[in-house]
Amino acid sequence: MPTAPVQATIDLPNKAYLLPQSIPMWPPVWWTWLVLATIVLLIIGVVMFFYRRHQKYAYRREALSTIRATSSELTDKACILLCHEMIRRCLISEGQNEIAALPSVTLLQKIDSIMPEKHRFSALGSDFVNGLYRDHIELTPEQRKEMINVTCYWIRKHHA
């Protein structure tokens, strides 16, 4: 005689000890949105900071490209004049009109006081400082290259 399978069910005396089926992952807790909003705002703030800094220093990029593009085809006196002009333009762009209005000798001494020893305009000699006021001036290719390098270094690194 075939017997039917017996199903054994156990009744627990207290149903309060049973765990829920599963805890859903969505929707997340309320502060998840706060953390996400903070991260997004932080990323937007960092991007805006670098964008404004990029715009603020556009005059430096323009001055450097002008010097590098035109310095090879200029005469020595015109090259010295271009370097002095770019220094003054950078100072004016930074809002330092009083310093930009100083005579060349005083201006370069003031700039040299905050420059590292290796990149000082006084190391270029009197040809750079007083070259604007001479009728005819000739620079060696090394002097010309050093003058352009020091001017470009100052444009990149100055803090007015």
KAVEN-V761337 format. One record per residue. SS is DSSP state (helix for helix, strand for strand, loop for the rest). OMEGA is omega in radians with two decimals (NA if undefined). NEAR is the number of other C-alpha atoms within 12 Angstrom. Layout:
[[SS & OMEGA & NEAR] [SS & OMEGA & NEAR]]
//
This chain:
[[loop & -3.11 & 3] [loop & 3.12 & 4] [loop & 3.13 & 5] [loop & 3.12 & 6] [loop & -3.11 & 6] [loop & 3.09 & 6] [loop & -3.13 & 6] [loop & 3.04 & 6] [loop & -3.13 & 6] [loop & 3.06 & 8] [loop & 3.07 & 8] [loop & -3.10 & 9] [loop & -3.08 & 8] [loop & -3.09 & 8] [helix & -3.11 & 10] [helix & -3.12 & 8] [helix & -3.12 & 8] [loop & 3.10 & 11] [loop & 3.08 & 8] [loop & -3.09 & 9] [loop & 3.09 & 6] [loop & 3.13 & 8] [loop & -3.08 & 9] [loop & 3.13 & 9] [loop & -3.11 & 7] [loop & 0.01 & 9] [loop & 3.14 & 10] [loop & -3.14 & 13] [loop & -3.03 & 12] [helix & -3.06 & 11] [helix & 3.05 & 11] [helix & 3.12 & 13] [helix & 3.10 & 13] [helix & 3.11 & 13] [helix & 3.12 & 14] [helix & 3.11 & 15] [helix & 3.11 & 14] [helix & 3.13 & 14] [helix & 3.13 & 14] [helix & 3.11 & 14] [helix & 3.10 & 14] [helix & 3.11 & 14] [helix & 3.10 & 14] [helix & 3.12 & 14] [helix & 3.13 & 14] [helix & 3.12 & 14] [helix & 3.11 & 14] [helix & 3.11 & 15] [helix & -3.12 & 14] [helix & 3.10 & 14] [helix & 3.11 & 14] [helix & 3.10 & 13] [helix & 3.10 & 14] [helix & 3.10 & 14] [helix & -3.10 & 14] [helix & -3.10 & 18] [loop & 3.11 & 22] [helix & 3.13 & 19] [helix & 3.11 & 24] [helix & 3.13 & 32] [helix & 3.13 & 22] [helix & 3.14 & 21] [helix & 3.13 & 32] [helix & 3.14 & 30] [helix & 3.10 & 18] [helix & -3.14 & 25] [helix & -3.09 & 34] [helix & -3.09 & 23] [helix & -3.01 & 16] [helix & -3.03 & 20] [helix & -3.09 & 29] [helix & -3.09 & 18] [helix & -3.13 & 14] [loop & 3.01 & 18] [loop & -3.11 & 20] [helix & -3.13 & 30] [helix & 3.13 & 27] [helix & 3.11 & 27] [helix & 3.07 & 35] [helix & 3.12 & 41] [helix & 3.11 & 30] [helix & 3.13 & 32] [helix & 3.10 & 41] [helix & -3.13 & 38] [helix & 3.14 & 24] [helix & 3.08 & 32] [helix & -3.13 & 41] [helix & 3.11 & 33] [helix & 3.12 & 26] [helix & 3.11 & 34] [helix & 3.12 & 28] [helix & 3.12 & 20] [helix & 3.10 & 25] [loop & 3.12 & 22] [loop & -3.13 & 16] [loop & -3.09 & 19] [helix & -3.12 & 17] [helix & 3.14 & 17] [helix & -3.13 & 25] [helix & -3.12 & 27] [loop & -3.13 & 20] [loop & 3.03 & 20] [loop & -3.03 & 18] [helix & -3.10 & 29] [helix & -3.13 & 25] [helix & 3.14 & 19] [helix & -3.11 & 26] [helix & 3.06 & 34] [helix & 3.12 & 19] [helix & 3.11 & 20] [helix & -3.13 & 32] [helix & -3.10 & 25] [loop & 3.14 & 16] [loop & -3.12 & 19] [loop & 3.03 & 24] [loop & -3.07 & 17] [helix & -3.06 & 14] [helix & -3.01 & 16] [helix & 3.13 & 27] [loop & 3.12 & 27] [helix & 3.13 & 40] [helix & 3.10 & 29] [helix & 3.13 & 22] [helix & 3.11 & 29] [loop & -3.08 & 18] [helix & 3.13 & 21] [helix & 3.13 & 28] [helix & -3.07 & 36] [helix & -3.04 & 29] [helix & -3.09 & 24] [helix & 3.13 & 28] [helix & -3.01 & 25] [helix & 3.12 & 18] [loop & 3.14 & 17] [loop & -3.09 & 12] [loop & 3.13 & 15] [loop & 3.09 & 23] [loop & 3.11 & 20] [loop & 3.01 & 24] [loop & 3.11 & 14] [helix & 3.11 & 15] [helix & 3.11 & 12] [helix & -3.14 & 23] [helix & 3.14 & 29] [helix & 3.13 & 22] [helix & 3.12 & 26] [helix & 3.14 & 38] [helix & 3.14 & 38] [helix & 3.14 & 24] [helix & 3.11 & 35] [helix & 3.12 & 43] [helix & 3.10 & 32] [helix & -3.13 & 26] [helix & -3.13 & 33] [helix & -3.12 & 37] [helix & -2.94 & 24] [helix & -3.01 & 21] [loop & 3.05 & 25] [loop & -3.10 & 18] [loop & NA & 24]]
//
